[in-house]
Amino acid sequence: MQQLKLKELSLENFKGVEKFMVGPKGQNIRIFGDNATGKTTLFDAFTWLLFGKDSQNKKDFSIKNLDVDGNELHNLEHKVEAVFQFNEKELKLRKVYYEKWTQKRGSASKEFTGHTTDHFIDDVPSKKKEFEGKVAEIIDEDVFKLLTSPSYFNEQLHWQKRREILLQIAGDVTDEEVIQSNPRLKKLLDFLDGRSIEDHKKVIAAKRKEINRELERIPVRIDEVNQSKPDVSNLDRQNIRAEVDHLQSLIDEKEAEKHRINSGGEVTEKNKQLAEIETKMLNVRNKQADFNHNKTNGKRQELNSLIREKDELDRQISQKERAIKDNGPVIEGYEGTIVDLKDTWYQVDGEQFEEKHDDSCPTCGQSLPEEQIKAAHEKALADFNRRKAKRLEEITSRGKQLSGKVTELKNQNADFKRDIEDIRKELEQKEAAEIEIQNELQRLEAEVTDFSELPEYKNLHEEKRGIAEQIKQLKENANDSIQEVNDSIAKLRGEKQELETDLSKFDQLSKANKRISELESEQERLGGEFERLEEQLYLTEEFIRTKVNLLTSKINGRFNRARFKLFKENINGGLEETCETLFDGVPYSSGLNNAARINVGLDIISTLSEHYGIQVPIFIDNAEAVTDLINLDSQMISLVVSEPDKILRVEYTEESM
């Protein structure tokens, strides 16, 4: 277990505290003070030094001192310094925040140009990145916030993040473990079909919803079909069919009579002549169309071929331009990595060997011979240089590999650009040729002769018109007789249509009864399917309840006092994920007093420290609410509200004196 302990913390001009120093020497201390005397400011200074944020995880807070009117005091250095004991090594960190005033050329006074922050590691000036890297070597910021404040886990983390951390600590419960713990759940395996429980529950919900919707629709549809049934109580289907057949025979007789009138001998001959002329006209038309097509077809095919060649050239240009565009980010990424590798190479090359070995025998305590000490030193130095050389060689090799890829991609882009230039020249030639062919095609089409302008076609058209006039005259003499027959046919067809309308009602009735039977069968099938889904839903919910009990028991077993409610049951009986901390059955978010909140927060920190393998100083705000703090191995700094103490007072333990 790693340990980070605070040996000393000093503030200067920080959030109204002009100067204050506390030296717990890694032990527990209690700091007393009235409201607004700066207790929480100590915690803010501590977190600002490490991570640039206050104790409430806010980055944009003001650290400057104010005058009595609430205005900021200028030209002050705002300092926070801390001395830590990290495992067996001492570490000093310091940050100094101050205003920058610049005197521009030609100006008599200085102007405010911003703020700057200086960083120091063991009194050595450091860059911000180095400072942050040093802190990160000790502990991750998110982990530190979990371990230094009893309220952070329950009050600043979203419940989903709290749940995620608890599952990381205790481990999840697999579906197989849940099914093994409850034999009734083995039936789930028969219909999960590779899906998870949650996914199958969604499938069930979707199917139940669809079946319910269909079951609600079916009675409405049956009612609609019943209402659409025709009334056939006063109709005789057999008699209607016989009457329809009789009317059709009368219509057929009248049609035959009309045909006899129209089929006079002279009219038939004239119609035959008319058909022959129309055939000749069609042949003339087709012959001229073939001639016109053959005249322009060659040029049109040549034009289409040229257009296809242009399209192919355009496609090649687009393909190469897209390749150049795609190579750009890859080149930039490789070059960025090369820069990072160079920085890493110089950083590794600058590493120095630090001699760390014991000059005394671990068994008897006597000093080791100088030759043995020297041999150990030389061996350690050789190992250090060998590892360093290997790391430098690996970085160099990776850099050369990436440089080669960058050169290859840049050469590839240059080749693509030359290809594009050559293709564009070829494309310009194709476009010029296309214009020439289009002009030639327009000239040929202008020379095409329309079939209707041919003398042969005109003569045939005139002959057709004369024969048609002769047929018209012959038919006019028979029109009166035909009109009388047509009137009789129309009357018979009207009577037949009325009977067929009545006859169709029997077909409508048969189809309606069939449809009702189909809907009733579907209703029965859906009802059975719904019952099967209800059984599956019960098993999935039983699975979830079993998993809830297993998971809750597994997580709660990792804590001494804290308990966690990981699911809540809704009014409809369904379970919903949550993460509520409980203490003696009382939810943290409602009804839990400050003392219990602090102690349950400390209990959570104890388990989290064990999980992450590190202990850090714990700042306990409002510690006066607790008469009996639980004991932890971590260093605890209690901030106690004390009305008599108008200035901060520190109470040290005997170990820190």
C-alpha positions as CSV (number, residue, x, y, z in Angstrom):
1,M,0.0,0.0,0.0
2,Q,1.5,3.4,-1.0
3,Q,1.1,6.3,1.3
4,L,1.1,10.0,0.6
5,K,1.2,12.1,3.8
6,L,1.2,15.8,4.4
7,K,4.1,17.0,6.5
8,E,3.7,20.8,6.0
9,L,1.3,23.2,4.3
10,S,1.8,26.9,4.0
11,L,-0.3,29.6,2.4
12,E,0.4,33.2,1.5
13,N,-2.2,35.7,0.1
14,F,-4.5,32.9,-0.8
15,K,-8.3,33.6,-0.7
16,G,-8.0,36.1,2.1
17,V,-5.4,34.2,4.2
18,E,-2.4,36.5,4.3
19,K,0.0,33.9,5.8
20,F,-0.6,30.6,7.5
21,M,1.5,27.5,8.0
22,V,0.5,24.1,9.5
23,G,3.0,21.2,10.1
24,P,1.2,17.9,10.8
25,K,4.3,15.9,10.0
26,G,2.2,13.2,8.4
27,Q,0.0,12.7,11.5
28,N,-3.7,13.4,12.1
29,I,-4.5,17.1,13.2
30,R,-7.6,19.1,14.0
31,I,-7.9,22.7,12.8
32,F,-10.4,24.9,14.8
33,G,-11.9,28.2,13.6
34,D,-15.1,30.2,13.5
35,N,-17.1,30.5,10.2
36,A,-15.2,32.4,7.5
37,T,-11.8,32.1,9.2
38,G,-10.3,30.0,6.4
39,K,-10.7,26.3,7.3
40,T,-12.1,25.3,3.9
41,T,-9.5,27.6,2.3
42,L,-6.8,25.2,3.5
43,F,-8.5,22.4,1.6
44,D,-8.9,24.7,-1.5
45,A,-5.2,25.6,-1.3
46,F,-4.2,21.9,-1.0
47,T,-6.3,20.9,-4.1
48,W,-5.2,24.0,-6.1
49,L,-1.6,23.2,-5.5
50,L,-2.0,19.7,-6.9
51,F,-4.6,20.1,-9.6
52,G,-5.5,23.8,-10.1
53,K,-9.0,23.4,-8.7
54,D,-10.7,24.1,-5.4
55,S,-12.1,21.5,-3.1
56,Q,-15.4,21.6,-4.9
57,N,-13.7,20.6,-8.2
58,K,-14.1,24.1,-9.6
59,K,-11.3,25.5,-11.8
60,D,-12.6,29.0,-12.3
61,F,-12.5,30.2,-8.7
62,S,-10.7,33.4,-7.5
63,I,-7.7,33.0,-5.2
64,K,-6.9,36.7,-4.8
65,N,-7.2,38.6,-1.6
66,L,-9.9,41.4,-1.4
67,D,-10.1,44.7,0.4
68,V,-13.0,45.7,2.7
69,D,-15.0,46.8,-0.3
70,G,-14.6,43.5,-2.1
71,N,-12.1,44.7,-4.7
72,E,-9.1,42.6,-5.6
73,L,-5.7,43.6,-4.2
74,H,-3.1,43.9,-6.9
75,N,0.7,43.3,-7.1
76,L,0.6,40.4,-4.6
77,E,2.2,36.9,-5.0
78,H,-0.3,34.1,-4.1
79,K,1.7,31.1,-2.9
80,V,0.9,27.6,-1.7
81,E,3.6,25.2,-0.7
82,A,3.4,21.7,0.7
83,V,5.9,19.1,1.9
84,F,4.8,15.5,1.4
85,Q,6.1,12.1,2.5
86,F,5.5,9.8,-0.4
87,N,6.3,6.3,0.8
88,E,9.9,6.8,2.2
89,K,10.8,9.9,0.1
90,E,10.1,13.6,0.9
91,L,8.7,15.8,-1.9
92,K,8.2,19.6,-1.8
93,L,5.7,21.3,-4.3
94,R,5.1,25.0,-4.7
95,K,2.9,27.2,-6.9
96,V,3.1,31.0,-7.2
97,Y,0.3,32.9,-8.9
98,Y,0.9,36.6,-9.7
99,E,-0.1,39.5,-12.0
100,K,2.0,40.5,-15.1
101,W,2.5,44.2,-15.6
102,T,4.3,45.3,-18.8
103,Q,5.7,48.7,-19.7
104,K,5.2,49.1,-23.4
105,R,7.6,51.2,-25.5
106,G,6.8,54.9,-25.4
107,S,4.5,54.5,-22.3
108,A,5.4,56.0,-18.9
109,S,3.4,53.5,-16.9
110,K,3.0,49.7,-16.8
111,E,-0.2,48.0,-18.0
112,F,-1.8,44.8,-16.7
113,T,-1.3,42.0,-19.3
114,G,-2.5,38.9,-17.5
115,H,-1.5,36.4,-14.9
116,T,1.1,33.7,-14.7
117,T,1.9,30.8,-12.5
118,D,5.3,29.5,-11.5
119,H,5.8,25.9,-10.5
120,F,8.5,24.4,-8.3
121,I,9.5,20.8,-7.5
122,D,11.8,20.5,-4.5
123,D,12.5,24.2,-4.9
124,V,13.6,23.7,-8.5
125,P,11.7,25.8,-11.1
126,S,9.7,23.5,-13.3
127,K,7.4,23.7,-16.3
128,K,3.7,23.3,-15.8
129,K,3.8,20.0,-17.8
130,E,6.6,18.6,-15.6
131,F,4.8,19.7,-12.4
132,E,1.6,18.0,-13.5
133,G,3.5,14.9,-14.6
134,K,5.1,14.7,-11.2
135,V,1.7,14.8,-9.5
136,A,0.3,12.3,-12.0
137,E,3.2,9.9,-11.1
138,I,1.9,9.7,-7.6
139,I,-1.9,9.5,-8.2
140,D,-4.5,10.1,-10.8
141,E,-6.6,13.3,-10.2
142,D,-9.9,11.5,-10.3
143,V,-8.7,8.8,-7.9
144,F,-7.2,11.5,-5.5
145,K,-10.6,13.3,-5.3
146,L,-12.2,10.1,-4.3
147,L,-9.7,9.4,-1.5
148,T,-9.3,12.9,0.0
149,S,-12.9,14.1,0.6
150,P,-15.5,12.0,2.5
151,S,-18.3,13.7,0.6
152,Y,-16.9,13.5,-3.0
153,F,-18.1,10.0,-3.8
154,N,-21.7,10.6,-2.7
155,E,-22.2,14.3,-3.5
156,Q,-20.2,15.1,-6.6
157,L,-20.1,11.9,-8.6
158,H,-23.1,11.0,-10.9
159,W,-24.9,7.9,-9.7
160,Q,-23.8,6.1,-12.8
161,K,-20.2,6.8,-12.2
162,R,-20.6,5.7,-8.5
163,R,-22.1,2.4,-9.8
164,E,-19.3,1.9,-12.3
165,I,-16.6,2.3,-9.6
166,L,-18.4,-0.2,-7.3
167,L,-18.6,-2.7,-10.1
168,Q,-14.9,-2.2,-10.7
169,I,-14.2,-2.9,-7.0
170,A,-16.4,-6.0,-6.5
171,G,-16.7,-7.3,-10.0
172,D,-19.9,-7.9,-11.9
173,V,-22.0,-11.0,-11.6
174,T,-22.2,-13.1,-14.8
175,D,-25.4,-14.4,-16.3
176,E,-24.2,-18.0,-15.8
177,E,-23.7,-17.3,-12.0
178,V,-27.2,-16.0,-11.7
179,I,-28.8,-18.9,-13.5
180,Q,-26.8,-21.4,-11.4
181,S,-28.0,-19.8,-8.2
182,N,-31.7,-20.2,-9.2
183,P,-32.6,-23.5,-11.0
184,R,-35.9,-22.0,-12.2
185,L,-34.0,-19.7,-14.5
186,K,-32.5,-22.5,-16.6
187,K,-35.5,-22.2,-19.0
188,L,-34.1,-18.8,-20.0
189,L,-31.4,-20.6,-21.9
190,D,-34.1,-22.2,-24.2
191,F,-35.1,-18.8,-25.7
192,L,-32.3,-16.3,-25.2
193,D,-30.8,-17.3,-28.5
194,G,-27.4,-15.7,-27.7
195,R,-29.0,-12.4,-26.5
196,S,-28.3,-10.8,-23.2
197,I,-31.1,-10.6,-20.6
198,E,-31.5,-6.9,-21.2
199,D,-31.7,-7.3,-25.0
200,H,-34.2,-10.1,-24.6
201,K,-36.3,-8.1,-22.3
202,K,-36.4,-5.4,-25.0
203,V,-37.4,-8.0,-27.5
204,I,-40.2,-9.2,-25.3
205,A,-41.4,-5.6,-24.6
206,A,-41.5,-4.9,-28.4
207,K,-43.4,-8.1,-29.2
208,R,-45.9,-7.6,-26.3
209,K,-46.5,-4.1,-27.5
210,E,-47.1,-5.3,-31.1
211,I,-49.4,-8.2,-30.0
212,N,-51.4,-5.9,-27.7
213,R,-51.9,-3.5,-30.6
214,E,-53.0,-6.3,-32.9
215,L,-55.3,-7.8,-30.2
216,E,-57.0,-4.4,-29.8
217,R,-57.4,-4.0,-33.6
218,I,-58.9,-7.4,-34.3
219,P,-62.4,-6.8,-32.6
220,V,-62.6,-3.5,-34.4
221,R,-61.8,-5.2,-37.7
222,I,-64.4,-8.0,-37.1
223,D,-67.0,-5.4,-36.3
224,E,-66.1,-3.5,-39.5
225,V,-66.5,-6.7,-41.5
226,N,-69.9,-7.5,-39.9
227,Q,-71.2,-4.1,-40.7
228,S,-70.0,-4.4,-44.3
229,K,-72.0,-7.7,-44.9
230,P,-74.7,-7.2,-47.6
231,D,-78.4,-8.2,-46.9
232,V,-79.3,-11.2,-49.1
233,S,-82.4,-12.4,-47.1
234,N,-84.8,-11.5,-49.9
235,L,-82.6,-12.9,-52.8
236,D,-82.6,-16.3,-54.5
237,R,-79.1,-16.9,-55.9
238,Q,-80.1,-19.8,-58.3
239,N,-83.0,-17.8,-59.9
240,I,-80.8,-14.7,-60.3
241,R,-78.1,-16.8,-62.1
242,A,-80.6,-18.3,-64.5
243,E,-82.1,-14.8,-65.4
244,V,-78.6,-13.4,-66.0
245,D,-77.8,-16.3,-68.4
246,H,-81.1,-15.7,-70.3
247,L,-80.3,-12.0,-70.7
248,Q,-76.8,-12.8,-72.0
249,S,-78.3,-15.1,-74.7
250,L,-80.6,-12.2,-75.9
251,I,-77.6,-9.8,-76.0
252,D,-75.6,-12.3,-78.1
253,E,-78.5,-12.6,-80.6
254,K,-78.7,-8.8,-81.0
255,E,-74.9,-8.6,-81.5
256,A,-75.1,-11.2,-84.3
257,E,-77.9,-9.2,-85.9
258,K,-75.7,-6.0,-85.8
259,H,-72.8,-7.8,-87.4
260,R,-74.9,-9.0,-90.3
261,I,-75.9,-5.4,-91.0
262,N,-72.3,-4.2,-90.9
263,S,-70.9,-7.0,-93.0
264,G,-72.3,-5.9,-96.3
265,G,-70.1,-7.3,-99.3
266,E,-69.0,-3.9,-100.8
267,V,-68.0,-2.5,-97.4
268,T,-65.9,-5.6,-96.8
269,E,-64.0,-5.2,-100.0
270,K,-63.3,-1.5,-99.4
271,N,-62.0,-2.3,-95.9
272,K,-59.7,-4.8,-97.4
273,Q,-58.3,-2.2,-99.8
274,L,-57.9,0.2,-97.0
275,A,-55.9,-2.3,-95.0
276,E,-53.6,-2.9,-97.9
277,I,-52.9,0.8,-98.4
278,E,-52.2,1.3,-94.7
279,T,-49.6,-1.6,-94.9
280,K,-47.9,0.2,-97.8
281,M,-47.8,3.5,-95.9
282,L,-46.2,1.7,-92.9
283,N,-43.5,0.2,-95.1
284,V,-42.6,3.6,-96.6
285,R,-42.4,5.1,-93.1
286,N,-40.2,2.3,-91.7
287,K,-37.9,2.3,-94.8
288,Q,-37.3,6.1,-94.4
289,A,-36.7,5.7,-90.6
290,D,-34.0,3.1,-91.3
291,F,-32.4,5.3,-93.9
292,N,-32.3,8.3,-91.5
293,H,-31.0,6.1,-88.6
294,N,-28.2,4.7,-90.7
295,K,-27.1,8.2,-91.8
296,T,-26.5,9.4,-88.2
297,N,-25.9,6.2,-86.3
298,G,-22.1,6.0,-86.8
299,K,-21.5,9.5,-85.6
300,R,-23.8,9.0,-82.6
301,Q,-21.9,5.8,-81.6
302,E,-18.6,7.7,-82.0
303,L,-20.0,10.5,-79.7
304,N,-21.2,8.0,-77.0
305,S,-17.8,6.2,-77.0
306,L,-16.0,9.6,-76.6
307,I,-18.3,10.5,-73.7
308,R,-17.5,7.2,-71.9
309,E,-13.8,7.9,-72.3
310,K,-14.2,11.4,-70.8
311,D,-16.2,9.9,-67.8
312,E,-13.4,7.4,-67.2
313,L,-10.8,10.2,-67.2
314,D,-12.9,12.2,-64.8
315,R,-13.1,9.1,-62.5
316,Q,-9.3,8.7,-62.6
317,I,-8.8,12.3,-61.6
318,S,-11.3,12.1,-58.7
319,Q,-9.7,8.8,-57.5
320,K,-6.2,10.3,-57.5
321,E,-7.4,13.6,-55.9
322,R,-9.2,11.6,-53.2
323,A,-6.0,9.6,-52.6
324,I,-4.0,12.8,-52.2
325,K,-6.6,14.1,-49.7
326,D,-6.6,10.9,-47.7
327,N,-2.8,10.9,-47.5
328,G,-2.7,14.4,-46.0
329,P,-4.0,13.5,-42.5
330,V,-1.8,10.4,-42.4
331,I,1.3,12.4,-43.2
332,E,0.4,15.0,-40.6
333,G,-0.2,12.2,-38.0
334,Y,3.2,10.6,-38.8
335,E,5.0,13.9,-38.7
336,G,3.4,14.7,-35.3
337,T,4.5,11.3,-34.0
338,I,8.0,11.9,-35.2
339,V,8.1,15.2,-33.3
340,D,6.9,13.4,-30.2
341,L,9.5,10.7,-30.7
342,K,12.2,13.4,-30.9
343,D,11.1,14.9,-27.6
344,T,11.0,11.5,-26.0
345,W,14.5,10.7,-27.4
346,Y,16.0,13.9,-25.8
347,Q,14.1,13.2,-22.5
348,V,15.5,9.6,-22.4
349,D,19.0,10.8,-23.5
350,G,19.0,13.3,-20.6
351,E,18.2,10.7,-17.9
352,Q,21.1,10.4,-15.4
353,F,22.1,7.3,-13.4
354,E,21.2,7.7,-9.7
355,E,23.3,5.5,-7.4
356,K,21.1,3.7,-4.9
357,H,22.6,0.8,-3.0
358,D,23.4,-0.1,0.6
359,D,27.1,0.0,1.7
360,S,26.4,-2.3,4.6
361,C,25.7,-6.1,4.8
362,P,22.0,-6.6,5.4
363,T,22.7,-9.6,7.6
364,C,25.5,-8.4,10.0
365,G,25.4,-4.7,9.5
366,Q,29.2,-4.5,8.7
367,S,30.5,-2.3,5.9
368,L,30.9,-4.2,2.6
369,P,34.3,-4.3,1.0
370,E,35.1,-1.4,-1.4
371,E,35.6,-3.8,-4.3
372,Q,32.1,-5.3,-3.8
373,I,30.6,-1.8,-3.5
374,K,32.4,-0.7,-6.7
375,A,31.4,-3.9,-8.5
376,A,27.7,-3.4,-7.6
377,H,27.9,0.2,-8.7
378,E,29.5,-0.7,-12.0
379,K,26.9,-3.4,-12.6
380,A,24.0,-1.0,-11.9
381,L,25.5,1.7,-14.1
382,A,26.0,-0.8,-16.9
383,D,22.4,-2.1,-16.6
384,F,21.2,1.6,-16.7
385,N,23.2,2.4,-19.8
386,R,22.1,-0.8,-21.6
387,R,18.4,-0.1,-20.9
388,K,18.9,3.6,-21.9
389,A,20.7,2.6,-25.2
390,K,18.0,0.1,-26.0
391,R,15.2,2.7,-25.5
392,L,17.1,5.3,-27.6
393,E,17.6,2.7,-30.3
394,E,13.9,1.7,-30.3
395,I,12.8,5.4,-30.5
396,T,15.3,6.0,-33.4
397,S,14.1,3.0,-35.3
398,R,10.5,4.0,-34.9
399,G,11.4,7.5,-36.1
400,K,13.2,6.3,-39.2
401,Q,10.3,3.9,-40.0
402,L,7.8,6.8,-39.8
403,S,10.1,9.1,-41.8
404,G,10.2,6.5,-44.5
405,K,6.4,6.3,-44.6
406,V,6.1,10.1,-44.8
407,T,8.6,10.2,-47.7
408,E,6.8,7.4,-49.5
409,L,3.4,9.1,-49.1
410,K,4.7,12.5,-50.3
411,N,6.3,10.8,-53.3
412,Q,3.0,9.1,-54.0
413,N,1.1,12.4,-53.8
414,A,3.7,14.0,-56.3
415,D,3.1,11.1,-58.7
416,F,-0.6,11.5,-58.4
417,K,-0.4,15.2,-59.1
418,R,1.7,14.6,-62.3
419,D,-0.8,11.9,-63.4
420,I,-3.7,14.3,-62.8
421,E,-2.0,17.0,-65.0
422,D,-1.4,14.5,-67.8
423,I,-5.0,13.2,-67.6
424,R,-6.4,16.8,-67.7
425,K,-4.5,17.5,-70.9
426,E,-5.9,14.3,-72.4
427,L,-9.4,15.3,-71.2
428,E,-9.1,18.7,-73.0
429,Q,-8.3,16.9,-76.2
430,K,-11.4,14.6,-75.7
431,E,-13.6,17.7,-75.1
432,A,-12.4,19.3,-78.3
433,A,-13.1,16.2,-80.3
434,E,-16.6,15.9,-78.7
435,I,-17.5,19.4,-80.0
436,E,-16.4,18.5,-83.5
437,I,-18.5,15.3,-83.5
438,Q,-21.6,17.1,-82.1
439,N,-21.3,19.7,-84.9
440,E,-21.1,17.0,-87.5
441,L,-24.0,15.1,-86.0
442,Q,-26.2,18.3,-86.0
443,R,-25.3,18.8,-89.8
444,L,-26.3,15.2,-90.6
445,E,-29.6,15.5,-88.7
446,A,-30.5,18.7,-90.5
447,E,-30.2,16.8,-93.8
448,V,-32.7,14.0,-92.7
449,T,-36.0,13.9,-94.7
450,D,-39.3,13.2,-92.9
451,F,-41.3,10.3,-94.3
452,S,-44.5,12.5,-94.7
453,E,-42.7,14.7,-97.3
454,L,-42.0,11.7,-99.6
455,P,-44.1,11.8,-102.9
456,E,-44.9,8.0,-102.6
457,Y,-46.3,8.5,-99.0
458,K,-48.4,11.5,-100.1
459,N,-50.0,9.6,-102.9
460,L,-50.8,6.6,-100.6
461,H,-52.3,9.0,-98.0
462,E,-54.6,10.6,-100.6
463,E,-55.7,7.2,-101.9
464,K,-56.5,6.1,-98.3
465,R,-58.6,9.2,-97.8
466,G,-60.7,8.5,-100.9
467,I,-61.5,4.9,-99.9
468,A,-62.4,5.9,-96.3
469,E,-64.9,8.4,-97.7
470,Q,-66.5,5.7,-99.9
471,I,-66.9,3.4,-96.8
472,K,-68.5,6.2,-94.9
473,Q,-71.2,6.7,-97.5
474,L,-71.9,2.9,-97.6
475,K,-72.3,2.7,-93.8
476,E,-74.6,5.7,-93.4
477,N,-77.3,3.8,-95.2
478,A,-77.2,1.1,-92.5
479,N,-76.9,3.4,-89.5
480,D,-80.6,3.7,-88.8
481,S,-81.0,-0.1,-88.5
482,I,-77.8,-0.4,-86.3
483,Q,-79.0,2.3,-84.0
484,E,-82.3,0.4,-83.3
485,V,-80.3,-2.8,-82.4
486,N,-77.9,-0.9,-80.2
487,D,-80.8,0.6,-78.2
488,S,-82.1,-2.9,-77.5
489,I,-78.6,-4.2,-76.5
490,A,-78.2,-1.2,-74.0
491,K,-81.5,-2.0,-72.4
492,L,-80.7,-5.7,-72.0
493,R,-77.2,-4.9,-70.5
494,G,-78.7,-2.5,-68.0
495,E,-81.1,-5.2,-66.7
496,K,-78.3,-7.8,-66.6
497,Q,-76.0,-5.4,-64.6
498,E,-78.7,-4.9,-61.9
499,L,-79.0,-8.7,-61.5
500,E,-75.2,-9.2,-61.4
501,T,-75.0,-6.5,-58.6
502,D,-77.4,-8.6,-56.6
503,L,-75.5,-11.8,-57.4
504,S,-72.2,-10.3,-56.3
505,K,-73.6,-9.7,-52.8
506,F,-73.4,-13.5,-52.2
507,D,-69.6,-13.4,-53.0
508,Q,-69.2,-10.4,-50.7
509,L,-70.9,-12.3,-47.9
510,S,-68.8,-15.4,-48.4
511,K,-65.5,-13.3,-48.3
512,A,-66.7,-11.5,-45.2
513,N,-67.4,-14.7,-43.3
514,K,-64.0,-16.1,-44.4
515,R,-62.3,-12.9,-43.2
516,I,-64.0,-13.1,-39.8
517,S,-62.8,-16.7,-39.4
518,E,-59.3,-15.7,-40.2
519,L,-59.3,-12.8,-37.7
520,E,-60.7,-15.1,-35.0
521,S,-57.9,-17.6,-35.6
522,E,-55.3,-14.8,-35.5
523,Q,-56.8,-13.6,-32.3
524,E,-56.4,-17.1,-30.7
525,R,-52.9,-17.4,-32.0
526,L,-51.8,-14.0,-30.7
527,G,-53.4,-14.8,-27.3
528,G,-51.2,-18.0,-27.0
529,E,-48.1,-16.0,-28.1
530,F,-48.8,-13.3,-25.5
531,E,-49.0,-16.0,-22.7
532,R,-45.6,-17.4,-23.8
533,L,-44.1,-13.9,-23.7
534,E,-45.6,-13.3,-20.2
535,E,-43.8,-16.4,-19.0
536,Q,-40.5,-15.2,-20.5
537,L,-41.0,-11.7,-19.0
538,Y,-41.5,-13.3,-15.6
539,L,-38.3,-15.3,-15.9
540,T,-36.3,-12.3,-17.1
541,E,-37.6,-10.2,-14.2
542,E,-36.8,-13.0,-11.8
543,F,-33.4,-13.2,-13.3
544,I,-32.8,-9.5,-12.7
545,R,-34.1,-9.7,-9.1
546,T,-31.7,-12.7,-8.4
547,K,-28.8,-10.8,-10.0
548,V,-29.7,-7.7,-7.9
549,N,-29.5,-9.7,-4.7
550,L,-26.2,-11.4,-5.7
551,L,-24.6,-8.1,-6.9
552,T,-25.7,-6.1,-3.9
553,S,-24.5,-8.7,-1.5
554,K,-21.1,-8.9,-3.3
555,I,-20.6,-5.2,-3.3
556,N,-21.8,-4.6,0.3
557,G,-19.5,-7.3,1.5
558,R,-16.5,-5.0,0.6
559,F,-17.6,-2.3,3.1
560,N,-17.8,-2.2,6.8
561,R,-20.6,0.4,7.3
562,A,-21.7,1.6,3.9
563,R,-24.4,-0.3,2.0
564,F,-25.6,0.4,-1.5
565,K,-29.0,0.2,-3.2
566,L,-28.2,-0.6,-6.8
567,F,-31.7,-1.1,-8.1
568,K,-35.1,0.4,-7.3
569,E,-38.5,-1.2,-8.0
570,N,-41.0,1.0,-9.9
571,I,-44.7,1.0,-9.3
572,N,-45.3,-1.3,-12.3
573,G,-42.9,-3.9,-10.7
574,G,-40.0,-3.2,-13.1
575,L,-36.5,-2.7,-11.8
576,E,-34.5,0.4,-12.6
577,E,-30.7,0.8,-12.1
578,T,-29.6,3.4,-9.5
579,C,-26.8,3.8,-6.9
580,E,-27.9,5.1,-3.5
581,T,-25.6,4.9,-0.5
582,L,-27.3,3.7,2.7
583,F,-26.1,3.9,6.3
584,D,-28.1,1.8,8.8
585,G,-30.8,1.6,6.2
586,V,-31.1,5.5,5.8
587,P,-30.4,6.9,2.3
588,Y,-27.5,9.3,2.1
589,S,-29.5,11.7,0.0
590,S,-32.3,12.0,2.4
591,G,-32.5,11.8,6.2
592,L,-28.8,11.0,7.0
593,N,-27.2,13.4,9.5
594,N,-23.8,15.0,8.9
595,A,-22.0,12.7,11.3
596,A,-23.2,9.6,9.6
597,R,-22.5,11.1,6.2
598,I,-18.9,11.8,7.2
599,N,-18.3,8.3,8.7
600,V,-19.9,6.5,5.8
601,G,-17.7,8.6,3.4
602,L,-14.7,7.5,5.4
603,D,-15.7,3.9,5.2
604,I,-16.0,4.3,1.4
605,I,-12.6,5.9,1.3
606,S,-11.1,3.0,3.2
607,T,-12.3,0.5,0.7
608,L,-11.3,2.7,-2.3
609,S,-7.8,3.2,-0.9
610,E,-7.4,-0.6,-0.6
611,H,-8.7,-1.0,-4.2
612,Y,-6.4,1.7,-5.7
613,G,-3.5,0.7,-3.5
614,I,-2.7,4.2,-2.1
615,Q,-3.6,6.3,1.0
616,V,-3.7,10.1,0.8
617,P,-4.5,12.9,3.3
618,I,-8.3,13.2,4.0
619,F,-9.8,16.6,4.7
620,I,-12.9,16.3,6.9
621,D,-14.9,19.5,6.7
622,N,-17.5,20.2,9.4
623,A,-15.8,17.6,11.6
624,E,-17.4,19.1,14.7
625,A,-20.6,17.1,13.7
626,V,-18.8,13.8,14.5
627,T,-18.1,12.8,18.1
628,D,-16.7,9.4,17.1
629,L,-14.7,9.3,13.8
630,I,-14.0,5.8,12.5
631,N,-10.3,4.9,12.5
632,L,-8.4,4.8,9.2
633,D,-4.8,4.3,8.4
634,S,-4.9,7.4,6.1
635,Q,-3.8,10.8,7.5
636,M,-6.9,12.8,8.6
637,I,-7.1,16.6,8.8
638,S,-10.3,17.6,10.6
639,L,-11.7,21.1,10.0
640,V,-13.8,22.0,13.1
641,V,-16.2,24.9,13.4
642,S,-15.4,26.6,16.7
643,E,-17.1,30.0,17.4
644,P,-14.5,31.1,20.1
645,D,-11.6,30.6,17.6
646,K,-11.6,33.8,15.6
647,I,-8.3,32.9,14.1
648,L,-7.3,29.4,13.0
649,R,-6.0,27.1,15.8
650,V,-4.3,23.8,15.2
651,E,-4.4,20.9,17.6
652,Y,-1.6,18.4,16.9
653,T,-1.4,14.8,18.0
654,E,1.4,13.7,20.2
655,E,3.2,12.1,17.2
656,S,3.2,15.4,15.2
657,M,4.5,17.6,18.1
